[in-house]
Amino acid sequence: MSNVLNRLAWLRGLPEGITIDNGPEFAGKVLDAWVHEQRGKLNFIRRGKPIDNAYIESFNGTFLNECLNDHWFMSLANAHRVIEEWRIDYN
């Protein structure tokens, strides 16, 4: 995970903070350690308050409705291709 984060930081720069929910995917120590190492800050939304992160909630809904619900992925490579095409069109 830290390799991916380092690559993203190199490509796009480091944000001042990262806003995340309290889901299990963020409960590990790797993200916390990486952010600390980068002198960044994790901003956790309040439990049960997705409106605290309205931008990502809006994106998640759009991604689900416009991409994931419309495709049946036959392989990981197929998923990468379809999602990348959708991302380019979305942006």
Residue pairs with C-beta under 8 A, 6 or more apart in sequence:
1 30
1 31
1 34
2 30
2 33
2 34
5 31
5 34
6 34
9 38
14 38
14 40
15 40
16 40
16 41
17 40
17 41
17 42
17 43
18 35
18 40
18 41
18 42
18 43
19 43
19 44
19 45
19 52
19 53
19 56
20 26
20 42
20 43
20 44
20 45
20 53
21 44
21 45
21 50
21 53
22 44
22 45
22 47
26 42
31 42
32 42
35 41
35 42
45 52
45 53
46 52
50 57
51 57
62 90
63 86
63 90
66 86
66 90
67 82
67 83
67 86
71 82
73 79
73 82
